Amino acid sequence: MFLNPRHVDLFREVVRHNGITKAALSLRIGQPFVSRAIARLEREIGFALFVRGRGGVTLTPEGEIFLHEVERNQAGLEYLARAARGIRARGSGTLRIACLPAFTYSLMPRIVSKFSRKNPGIMLSVAVHSPE
């Protein structure tokens, strides 16, 4: 089953505005379009999301559960967007550093710690080589 993301977005807007007409007005689109999109979404998922009444809409118990999952999904998408911005801003990759054993316990821990805090998207590996 593939859900139309636009229908899911409209579902969120209907919940947010407590009504199909209010959501349509807010989005500056026709109320029949929103009604049809919600009806299609309900057909796709196989259950009613709302109880419709004169004063707006009320989520069904299944609609409440679905809303929770939609919000979790939205949080995941927002996390991905933040991660993408972070990768774009800081870059990503791996930095390999070779050092002598003498620096392994004195200098490198501070350097690695500071670098890792400033560059969380970059993997760091340290190779200790003998002076020979």
Secondary structure, 3 states (H helix, E strand, C coil): CCCCHHHHHHHHHHHHHCCHHHHHHHHCCCHHHHHHHHHHHHHHHCCCCEEEECCEEEECHHHHHHHHHHHHHHHHHHHHHHHHHHHHHHCCEEEEEEECHHHHCCCHHHHHHHHHHHCCCEEEEEEECCCC
